[in-house]
């Protein structure tokens, strides 16, 4: 089992991530953090703010990220103190992201794929309304997953995109990812 937990999901139940075990890594969705930052900025400054935030979340180490954040703070704190406060408050949940390899960062930087799948499940279930049995509900969810890639070629693209990340996850989490396959 992979020990990664999205802080976006854990906000609904903050004690759940603490109860789930000491080996769990809680990490916030970087994309949502950037979007939240841009909500506080004027549209005219979005490009500059986003460009100055990028060295923070792409930094190779926490100290490099702190240096980039200090640089960001000196430039933007007077104009947008809410953005600086947002990143300061989310720092503890953003830092674990910096400890991952680049391959893992590409996969876990966003929860958008999971949210998209959940939205499609909700849409399919709401369109039908009532299910006579649990089996019929599961069939609708199965058909929803199948309709995501009707040609079947997406599985090859998916597995190629995940190969490097799965190897990095296995190294980062001491074999816990592949332990279930042995």
N, CA, C and O of each residue as an XYZ file, in Angstrom:
728
protein
N       0.832     -1.185      0.000
C       0.000      0.000      0.000
C       0.872      1.242      0.000
O       1.838      1.327      0.759
N       0.546      2.183     -0.827
C       1.292      3.423     -0.895
C       0.885      4.311      0.274
O      -0.301      4.439      0.575
N       1.842      4.910      0.916
C       1.542      5.728      2.080
C       1.555      7.198      1.710
O       2.403      7.954      2.184
N       0.625      7.604      0.871
C       0.505      8.996      0.481
C      -0.918      9.428      0.717
O      -1.844      8.680      0.400
N      -1.124     10.590      1.255
C      -2.450     11.061      1.595
C      -2.575     12.496      1.145
O      -1.718     13.323      1.458
N      -3.619     12.802      0.422
C      -3.848     14.161     -0.051
C      -4.414     15.002      1.075
O      -5.397     14.617      1.708
N      -3.808     16.131      1.324
C      -4.316     17.021      2.362
C      -5.638     17.636      1.950
O      -6.414     18.062      2.806
N      -5.910     17.690      0.655
C      -7.193     18.187      0.194
C      -8.297     17.283      0.723
O      -9.335     17.771      1.169
N      -8.085     15.982      0.677
C      -9.072     15.034      1.178
C      -9.096     15.019      2.700
O     -10.153     14.816      3.298
N      -7.944     15.233      3.336
C      -7.890     15.124      4.791
C      -8.489     16.335      5.501
O      -8.720     16.281      6.709
N      -8.743     17.419      4.781
C      -9.350     18.581      5.427
C     -10.767     18.267      5.900
O     -11.241     18.839      6.882
N     -11.436     17.361      5.203
C     -12.788     16.982      5.606
C     -12.765     16.255      6.941
O     -13.687     16.399      7.745
N     -11.736     15.490      7.178
C     -11.602     14.759      8.434
C     -10.137     14.811      8.855
O      -9.387     13.876      8.575
N      -9.710     15.891      9.526
C      -8.296     16.067      9.827
C      -7.709     14.999     10.734
O      -6.501     14.764     10.700
N      -8.536     14.344     11.547
C      -7.991     13.316     12.430
C      -7.766     12.006     11.690
O      -7.025     11.148     12.169
N      -8.399     11.838     10.519
C      -8.257     10.590      9.777
C      -6.802     10.377      9.357
O      -6.278      9.270      9.474
N      -6.149     11.435      8.869
C      -4.772     11.267      8.426
C      -3.846     10.979      9.603
O      -2.863     10.255      9.445
N      -4.140     11.532     10.777
C      -3.314     11.275     11.954
C      -3.509      9.841     12.451
O      -2.563      9.206     12.918
N      -4.751      9.331     12.346
C      -5.033      7.976     12.820
C      -4.533      6.911     11.860
O      -4.393      5.753     12.253
N      -4.262      7.267     10.625
C      -3.976      6.262      9.611
C      -2.584      5.655      9.728
O      -2.290      4.682      9.034
N      -1.749      6.176     10.550
C      -0.478      5.522     10.792
C       0.701      6.457     10.698
O       0.629      7.494     10.039
N       1.800      6.091     11.363
C       2.970      6.968     11.392
C       3.731      6.998     10.064
O       4.515      7.916      9.825
N       3.508      6.012      9.206
C       4.243      5.973      7.942
C       3.525      6.731      6.835
O       3.983      6.732      5.693
N       2.436      7.358      7.148
C       1.633      8.097      6.167
C       2.279      9.452      5.890
O       2.778     10.105      6.806
N       2.268      9.863      4.648
C       2.783     11.169      4.248
C       1.592     12.017      3.831
O       0.856     11.655      2.913
N       1.402     13.155      4.512
C       0.308     14.060      4.177
C       0.875     15.170      3.318
O       1.822     15.852      3.709
N       0.287     15.349      2.139
C       0.791     16.338      1.189
C      -0.380     17.059      0.555
O      -1.355     16.430      0.143
N      -0.287     18.369      0.476
C      -1.356     19.153     -0.117
C      -1.271     19.127     -1.639
O      -0.205     18.869     -2.198
N      -2.369     19.389     -2.298
C      -2.404     19.457     -3.755
C      -1.761     20.773     -4.181
O      -2.276     21.848     -3.873
N      -0.660     20.688     -4.874
C       0.080     21.880     -5.288
C      -0.755     22.732     -6.237
O      -0.748     23.958     -6.135
N      -1.465     22.100     -7.147
C      -2.288     22.835     -8.109
C      -3.354     23.660     -7.386
O      -3.589     24.817     -7.734
N      -4.001     23.062     -6.376
C      -5.014     23.803     -5.632
C      -4.396     24.942     -4.828
O      -5.025     25.985     -4.650
N      -3.190     24.755     -4.348
C      -2.495     25.807     -3.618
C      -2.175     26.985     -4.541
O      -2.312     28.144     -4.151
N      -1.753     26.680     -5.754
C      -1.468     27.743     -6.726
C      -2.755     28.467     -7.112
O      -2.793     29.697     -7.154
N      -3.810     27.700     -7.393
C      -5.090     28.325     -7.745
C      -5.603     29.210     -6.619
O      -6.098     30.309     -6.869
N      -5.488     28.740     -5.386
C      -5.927     29.538     -4.244
C      -5.098     30.814     -4.140
O      -5.619     31.870     -3.782
N      -3.822     30.716     -4.450
C      -2.959     31.901     -4.422
C      -3.403     32.919     -5.460
O      -3.448     34.117     -5.181
N      -3.729     32.448     -6.645
C      -4.117     33.360     -7.713
C      -5.475     34.009     -7.462
O      -5.779     35.051     -8.042
N      -6.285     33.406     -6.610
C      -7.563     34.038     -6.253
C      -7.346     35.357     -5.519
O      -8.175     36.263     -5.605
N      -6.236     35.465     -4.801
C      -5.948     36.678     -4.046
C      -5.238     37.730     -4.885
O      -5.152     38.887     -4.476
N      -4.732     37.352     -6.043
C      -3.950     38.275     -6.865
C      -4.814     38.896     -7.953
O      -5.795     38.308     -8.410
N      -4.426     40.084     -8.349
C      -5.073     40.734     -9.481
C      -4.738     39.956    -10.746
O      -3.643     39.406    -10.870
N      -5.676     39.910    -11.678
C      -5.458     39.155    -12.907
C      -4.246     39.667    -13.678
O      -3.581     38.906    -14.381
N      -3.967     40.947    -13.544
C      -2.807     41.533    -14.221
C      -1.495     40.973    -13.674
O      -0.487     40.963    -14.381
N      -1.496     40.508    -12.424
C      -0.282     39.992    -11.792
C      -0.175     38.474    -11.809
O       0.811     37.929    -11.314
N      -1.166     37.775    -12.366
C      -1.160     36.310    -12.330
C       0.112     35.713    -12.906
O       0.689     34.800    -12.314
N       0.548     36.203    -14.028
C       1.752     35.658    -14.672
C       2.987     35.809    -13.804
O       3.773     34.873    -13.661
N       3.154     36.989    -13.225
C       4.321     37.238    -12.376
C       4.254     36.438    -11.079
O       5.260     35.886    -10.634
N       3.068     36.377    -10.473
C       2.917     35.629     -9.219
C       3.171     34.139     -9.468
O       3.890     33.491     -8.708
N       2.576     33.604    -10.536
C       2.772     32.181    -10.846
C       4.235     31.889    -11.156
O       4.757     30.850    -10.750
N       4.896     32.786    -11.865
C       6.315     32.587    -12.184
C       7.174     32.619    -10.922
O       8.164     31.894    -10.834
N       6.808     33.448     -9.947
C       7.578     33.510     -8.703
C       7.249     32.354     -7.758
O       8.064     32.004     -6.904
N       6.057     31.755     -7.903
C       5.717     30.598     -7.077
C       6.397     29.326     -7.585
O       6.683     28.426     -6.796
N       6.655     29.242     -8.872
C       7.217     28.021     -9.452
C       8.536     27.585     -8.812
O       8.701     26.394     -8.551
N       9.486     28.496     -8.546
C      10.713     28.034     -7.874
C      10.482     27.462     -6.482
O      11.324     26.722     -5.973
N       9.352     27.795     -5.857
C       9.069     27.260     -4.522
C       8.705     25.790     -4.624
O       9.302     24.964     -3.934
N       7.734     25.442     -5.473
C       7.276     24.049     -5.526
C       8.113     23.165     -6.444
O       7.908     21.952     -6.476
N       9.055     23.749     -7.192
C       9.965     22.926     -7.992
C      11.357     22.857     -7.377
O      12.274     22.300     -7.979
N      11.519     23.410     -6.199
C      12.831     23.420     -5.531
C      13.279     21.989     -5.223
O      12.459     21.133     -4.892
N      14.576     21.741     -5.334
C      15.064     20.380     -5.058
C      15.070     20.016     -3.574
O      15.002     18.838     -3.223
N      15.150     21.022     -2.702
C      15.182     20.759     -1.262
C      14.282     21.763     -0.533
O      13.836     22.759     -1.102
N      14.037     21.466      0.729
C      13.220     22.379      1.528
C      13.925     23.714      1.743
O      13.280     24.762      1.723
N      15.228     23.689      1.945
C      15.945     24.953      2.161
C      15.915     25.827      0.905
O      15.796     27.048      1.007
N      16.021     25.217     -0.271
C      15.913     25.979     -1.517
C      14.504     26.547     -1.672
O      14.331     27.661     -2.166
N      13.511     25.787     -1.254
C      12.131     26.268     -1.311
C      11.926     27.427     -0.337
O      11.234     28.394     -0.657
N      12.526     27.332      0.851
C      12.432     28.432      1.815
C      13.071     29.694      1.278
O      12.541     30.790      1.457
N      14.215     29.543      0.617
C      14.875     30.705      0.005
C      13.995     31.325     -1.076
O      13.863     32.547     -1.151
N      13.397     30.486     -1.907
C      12.511     30.982     -2.959
C      11.268     31.630     -2.356
O      10.778     32.634     -2.873
N      10.757     31.059     -1.262
C       9.589     31.642     -0.600
C       9.944     32.976      0.043
O       9.134     33.903      0.026
N      11.136     33.087      0.608
C      11.568     34.364      1.187
C      11.665     35.430      0.096
O      11.283     36.582      0.308
N      12.168     35.045     -1.053
C      12.252     35.976     -2.182
C      10.846     36.389     -2.643
O      10.591     37.560     -2.922
N       9.949     35.412     -2.717
C       8.561     35.697     -3.089
C       7.928     36.641     -2.065
O       7.247     37.597     -2.434
N       8.154     36.370     -0.793
C       7.560     37.177      0.273
C       8.026     38.621      0.225
O       7.224     39.541      0.389
N       9.311     38.822      0.003
C       9.812     40.199     -0.035
C       9.212     40.983     -1.194
O       8.984     42.187     -1.078
N       8.959     40.317     -2.297
C       8.412     41.015     -3.455
C       6.904     41.245     -3.347
O       6.421     42.309     -3.736
N       6.147     40.266     -2.824
C       4.695     40.319     -2.923
C       3.953     40.513     -1.607
O       2.742     40.733     -1.628
N       4.629     40.442     -0.464
C       3.896     40.515      0.811
C       3.184     41.845      1.002
O       2.086     41.874      1.556
N       3.771     42.927      0.565
C       3.124     44.232      0.736
C       1.833     44.319     -0.088
O       0.843     44.894      0.364
N       1.850     43.753     -1.287
C       0.691     43.844     -2.175
C      -0.331     42.736     -1.913
O      -1.536     42.982     -1.945
N       0.152     41.519     -1.653
C      -0.733     40.364     -1.452
C      -0.341     39.587     -0.191
O       0.206     38.490     -0.294
N      -0.611     40.135      0.985
C      -0.239     39.417      2.212
C      -1.014     38.103      2.391
O      -0.532     37.186      3.056
N      -2.192     38.014      1.808
C      -2.998     36.793      1.949
C      -2.317     35.608      1.264
O      -2.422     34.479      1.743
N      -1.628     35.846      0.162
C      -0.930     34.755     -0.526
C       0.211     34.237      0.337
O       0.415     33.028      0.453
N       0.949     35.156      0.937
C       2.066     34.754      1.811
C       1.531     33.982      3.012
O       2.115     32.975      3.412
N       0.427     34.448      3.589
C      -0.176     33.743      4.728
C      -0.679     32.358      4.313
O      -0.534     31.395      5.065
N      -1.268     32.256      3.123
C      -1.754     30.975      2.618
C      -0.621     29.957      2.517
O      -0.760     28.819      2.968
N       0.502     30.371      1.923
C       1.638     29.453      1.785
C       2.289     29.153      3.127
O       2.778     28.044      3.342
N       2.300     30.125      4.032
C       2.858     29.884      5.370
C       2.021     28.853      6.114
O       2.563     27.952      6.755
N       0.700     28.985      6.030
C      -0.191     28.033      6.712
C      -0.137     26.644      6.091
O      -0.293     25.647      6.795
N       0.081     26.566      4.780
C       0.103     25.270      4.088
C       1.506     24.673      4.005
O       1.680     23.593      3.440
N       2.487     25.341      4.547
C       3.875     24.910      4.382
C       4.121     23.487      4.901
O       4.793     22.697      4.238
N       3.588     23.162      6.065
C       3.824     21.837      6.655
C       3.280     20.724      5.766
O       3.848     19.633      5.723
N       2.183     20.992      5.057
C       1.610     19.974      4.167
C       2.188     20.045      2.758
O       1.948     19.145      1.953
N       2.946     21.100      2.440
C       3.570     21.222      1.126
C       4.981     20.632      1.127
O       5.439     20.124      0.104
N       5.658     20.693      2.248
C       7.052     20.257      2.343
C       7.265     18.781      1.986
O       8.266     18.483      1.334
N       6.396     17.839      2.366
C       6.641     16.446      1.970
C       6.759     16.258      0.461
O       7.452     15.351      0.001
N       6.096     17.100     -0.300
C       6.161     17.056     -1.752
C       7.599     17.243     -2.238
O       8.004     16.639     -3.232
N       8.368     18.076     -1.538
C       9.741     18.368     -1.941
C      10.680     17.189     -1.710
O      11.760     17.133     -2.298
N      10.283     16.262     -0.872
C      11.118     15.100     -0.600
C      11.000     14.002     -1.645
O      11.776     13.046     -1.625
N      10.042     14.124     -2.560
C       9.828     13.100     -3.576
C      10.700     13.333     -4.801
O      11.131     14.453     -5.076
N      10.950     12.248     -5.531
C      11.649     12.353     -6.812
C      10.778     13.091     -7.816
O       9.576     13.257     -7.608
N      11.389     13.528     -8.898
C      10.660     14.255     -9.943
C       9.536     13.400    -10.518
O       8.461     13.918    -10.820
N       9.769     12.094    -10.676
C       8.742     11.208    -11.232
C       7.501     11.171    -10.337
O       6.371     11.182    -10.825
N       7.726     11.126     -9.031
C       6.606     11.103     -8.089
C       5.920     12.457     -8.061
O       4.693     12.521     -7.980
N       6.679     13.534     -8.125
C       6.090     14.876     -8.110
C       5.111     15.068     -9.260
O       4.068     15.699     -9.089
N       5.442     14.526    -10.434
C       4.542     14.671    -11.582
C       3.191     14.009    -11.319
O       2.157     14.487    -11.787
N       3.203     12.922    -10.579
C       1.973     12.167    -10.336
C       1.155     12.775     -9.199
O      -0.062     12.908     -9.328
N       1.796     13.149     -8.085
C       1.056     13.552     -6.891
C       0.866     15.054     -6.731
O       0.319     15.492     -5.719
N       1.299     15.849     -7.694
C       1.161     17.299     -7.529
C      -0.295     17.735     -7.575
O      -0.623     18.829     -7.117
N      -1.161     16.912     -8.111
C      -2.562     17.295     -8.249
C      -3.478     16.118     -7.930
O      -3.139     14.957     -8.157
N      -4.628     16.452     -7.406
C      -5.671     15.446     -7.192
C      -6.738     15.554     -8.269
O      -7.819     14.982     -8.128
N      -6.449     16.283     -9.348
C      -7.451     16.531    -10.389
C      -7.937     15.254    -11.063
O      -9.125     15.145    -11.369
N      -7.058     14.286    -11.302
C      -7.476     13.054    -11.968
C      -8.487     12.293    -11.113
O      -9.480     11.777    -11.627
N      -8.230     12.228     -9.816
C      -9.148     11.546     -8.910
C     -10.469     12.302     -8.827
O     -11.540     11.694     -8.841
N     -10.392     13.627     -8.741
C     -11.609     14.427     -8.679
C     -12.415     14.305     -9.967
O     -13.644     14.278     -9.922
N     -11.746     14.232    -11.105
C     -12.431     14.073    -12.385
C     -13.167     12.735    -12.441
O     -14.314     12.665    -12.884
N     -12.501     11.683    -11.992
C     -13.136     10.367    -11.973
C     -14.344     10.348    -11.037
O     -15.390      9.794    -11.375
N     -14.193     10.957     -9.859
C     -15.323     11.027     -8.925
C     -16.488     11.818     -9.510
O     -17.646     11.462     -9.294
N     -16.194     12.885    -10.246
C     -17.257     13.674    -10.874
C     -17.995     12.849    -11.923
O     -19.217     12.943    -12.036
N     -17.271     12.049    -12.683
C     -17.926     11.188    -13.674
C     -18.779     10.110    -13.011
O     -19.864      9.782    -13.493
N     -18.283      9.562    -11.905
C     -19.093      8.596    -11.153
C     -20.390      9.245    -10.658
O     -21.470      8.676    -10.810
N     -20.276     10.442    -10.065
C     -21.468     11.137     -9.562
C     -22.448     11.424    -10.694
O     -23.654     11.231    -10.543
N     -21.923     11.887    -11.833
C     -22.789     12.194    -12.973
C     -23.526     10.939    -13.440
O     -24.724     10.996    -13.717
N     -22.829      9.813    -13.528
C     -23.455      8.572    -13.986
C     -24.509      8.085    -12.999
O     -25.577      7.629    -13.407
N     -24.219      8.177    -11.717
C     -25.163      7.724    -10.693
C     -26.377      8.648    -10.641
O     -27.511      8.177    -10.550
N     -26.148      9.956    -10.698
C     -27.265     10.903    -10.640
C     -28.157     10.816    -11.869
O     -29.356     11.081    -11.780
N     -27.588     10.446    -13.021
C     -28.389     10.331    -14.241
C     -29.375      9.164    -14.141
O     -30.452      9.206    -14.736
N     -29.006      8.130    -13.392
C     -29.889      6.967    -13.270
C     -30.823      7.077    -12.069
O     -31.940      6.561    -12.090
N     -30.360      7.742    -11.042
C     -31.224      7.985     -9.893
C     -31.387      6.817     -8.950
O     -30.931      6.889     -7.809
N     -32.021      5.742     -9.385
C     -32.340      4.632     -8.496
C     -31.791      3.336     -9.074
O     -31.847      3.102    -10.282
N     -31.257      2.495     -8.185
C     -30.728      1.193     -8.599
C     -31.448      0.108     -7.830
O     -31.550      0.189     -6.606
N     -31.959     -0.921     -8.525
C     -32.689     -1.987     -7.822
C     -31.784     -2.844     -6.946
O     -32.217     -3.348     -5.910
N     -30.511     -3.013     -7.361
C     -29.579     -3.825     -6.570
C     -28.220     -3.147     -6.534
O     -27.934     -2.245     -7.321
N     -27.395     -3.598     -5.610
C     -26.030     -3.088     -5.532
C     -25.243     -3.480     -6.782
O     -24.389     -2.728     -7.250
N     -25.540     -4.663     -7.315
C     -24.867     -5.148     -8.527
C     -25.120     -4.213     -9.709
O     -24.217     -3.972    -10.511
N     -26.333     -3.688     -9.822
C     -26.633     -2.778    -10.929
C     -25.884     -1.459    -10.780
O     -25.458     -0.875    -11.777
N     -25.719     -0.987     -9.557
C     -24.945      0.231     -9.317
C     -23.480      0.014     -9.672
O     -22.855      0.878    -10.287
N     -22.927     -1.140     -9.288
C     -21.538     -1.449     -9.625
C     -21.343     -1.575    -11.135
O     -20.294     -1.202    -11.660
N     -22.344     -2.097    -11.829
C     -22.258     -2.220    -13.281
C     -22.205     -0.846    -13.945
O     -21.462     -0.647    -14.906
N     -22.987      0.095    -13.438
C     -22.961      1.454    -13.980
C     -21.593      2.083    -13.756
O     -21.064      2.748    -14.647
N     -21.014      1.881    -12.575
C     -19.685      2.432    -12.305
C     -18.630      1.775    -13.195
O     -17.721      2.446    -13.684
N     -18.749      0.472    -13.404
C     -17.827     -0.245    -14.284
C     -17.924      0.296    -15.712
O     -16.906      0.553    -16.354
N     -19.146      0.464    -16.201
C     -19.330      0.987    -17.552
C     -18.833      2.430    -17.672
O     -18.375      2.841    -18.738
N     -18.920      3.191    -16.591
C     -18.388      4.551    -16.585
C     -16.873      4.528    -16.743
O     -16.310      5.324    -17.494
N     -16.220      3.619    -16.038
C     -14.760      3.492    -16.170
C     -14.393      3.053    -17.584
O     -13.438      3.567    -18.166
N     -15.147      2.105    -18.139
C     -14.873      1.643    -19.506
C     -15.070      2.755    -20.525
O     -14.354      2.810    -21.525
N     -16.024      3.637    -20.288
C     -16.293      4.711    -21.239
C     -15.234      5.805    -21.195
O     -15.176      6.641    -22.097
N     -14.402      5.812    -20.169
C     -13.329      6.801    -20.110
C     -12.336      6.591    -21.248
O     -11.746      7.555    -21.737
N     -12.144      5.346    -21.672
C     -11.226      5.017    -22.754
C     -11.860      3.929    -23.614
O     -11.526      2.754    -23.465
N     -12.767      4.304    -24.509
C     -13.482      3.289    -25.279
C     -12.601      2.497    -26.247
O     -12.974      1.389    -26.635
N     -11.436      3.035    -26.652
C     -10.571      2.317    -27.589
C      -9.698      1.291    -26.891
O      -9.264      0.321    -27.512
N      -9.436      1.494    -25.604
C      -8.575      0.578    -24.863
C      -7.095      0.886    -25.003
O      -6.266      0.198    -24.409
N      -6.749      1.897    -25.770
C      -5.337      2.243    -25.977
C      -4.773      3.104    -24.863
O      -3.556      3.241    -24.737
N      -5.639      3.680    -24.065
C      -5.185      4.534    -22.970
C      -4.423      3.775    -21.907
O      -3.571      4.348    -21.228
N      -4.715      2.493    -21.750
C      -4.029      1.682    -20.745
C      -2.532      1.634    -21.033
O      -1.726      1.676    -20.103
N      -2.150      1.546    -22.296
C      -0.731      1.528    -22.657
C      -0.099      2.862    -22.295
O       0.986      2.897    -21.716
N      -0.777      3.973    -22.635
C      -0.242      5.299    -22.292
C      -0.149      5.449    -20.783
O       0.830      5.991    -20.270
N      -1.167      4.969    -20.066
C      -1.185      5.082    -18.617
C      -0.025      4.323    -17.996
O       0.677      4.849    -17.132
N       0.177      3.086    -18.436
C       1.236      2.283    -17.826
C       2.613      2.843    -18.152
O       3.510      2.801    -17.310
N       2.795      3.368    -19.365
C       4.089      3.969    -19.696
C       4.347      5.212    -18.857
O       5.483      5.455    -18.449
N       3.320      5.996    -18.597
C       3.477      7.217    -17.814
C       3.770      6.899    -16.351
O       4.451      7.675    -15.681
N       3.272      5.777    -15.845
C       3.418      5.436    -14.444
C       4.629      4.571    -14.128
O       4.962      4.418    -12.952
N       5.302      4.000    -15.117
C       6.405      3.079    -14.826
C       7.502      3.731    -14.001
O       7.938      3.164    -12.999
N       7.950      4.903    -14.402
C       9.010      5.588    -13.650
C       8.529      5.968    -12.254
O       9.281      5.871    -11.284
N       7.274      6.402    -12.157
C       6.739      6.795    -10.852
C       6.598      5.595     -9.922
O       6.906      5.699     -8.735
N       6.140      4.461    -10.438
C       6.007      3.274     -9.588
C       7.364      2.811     -9.057
O       7.476      2.392     -7.905
N       8.388      2.890     -9.900
C       9.737      2.554     -9.432
C      10.200      3.508     -8.347
O      10.789      3.084     -7.353
N       9.935      4.800     -8.534
C      10.325      5.790     -7.532
C       9.527      5.612     -6.239
O      10.079      5.759     -5.149
N       8.226      5.295     -6.354
C       7.414      5.021     -5.161
C       7.963      3.820     -4.407
O       8.032      3.839     -3.178
N       8.352      2.781     -5.125
C       8.862      1.572     -4.487
C      10.145      1.865     -3.718
O      10.348      1.332     -2.626
N      11.005      2.698     -4.272
C      12.239      3.076     -3.579
C      11.938      3.982     -2.396
O      12.476      3.780     -1.307
N      11.078      4.981     -2.600
C      10.779      5.947     -1.543
C      10.061      5.312     -0.358
O      10.260      5.731      0.782
N       9.228      4.305     -0.615
C       8.431      3.700      0.457
C       8.876      2.277      0.773
O       8.061      1.454      1.189
N      10.147      1.981      0.584
C      10.789      0.732      1.015
C      10.054     -0.525      0.578
O       9.879     -1.447      1.375
N       9.626     -0.575     -0.662
C       9.022     -1.783     -1.188
C       7.572     -2.013     -0.840
O       7.024     -3.063     -1.175
N       6.924     -1.057     -0.170
C       5.531     -1.247      0.202
C       4.593     -1.222     -1.004
O       3.487     -1.758     -0.933
N       5.014     -0.615     -2.098
C       4.153     -0.544     -3.289
C       4.067     -1.913     -3.952
O       2.981     -2.339     -4.344
N       5.192     -2.607     -4.084
C       5.201     -3.897     -4.762
C       5.001     -5.060     -3.810
O       4.939     -6.207     -4.253
N       4.899     -4.799     -2.519
C       4.742     -5.894     -1.546
C       3.477     -6.688     -1.803
O       3.464     -7.899     -1.579
N       2.420     -6.052     -2.262
C       1.164     -6.742     -2.508
C       1.201     -7.626     -3.751
O       0.354     -8.506     -3.906
N       2.168     -7.405     -4.633
C       2.254     -8.182     -5.867
C       3.130     -9.432     -5.715
O       3.205    -10.249     -6.633
N       3.780     -9.581     -4.584
C       4.679    -10.733     -4.395
C       3.940    -11.942     -3.925
O       4.545    -12.994     -3.718
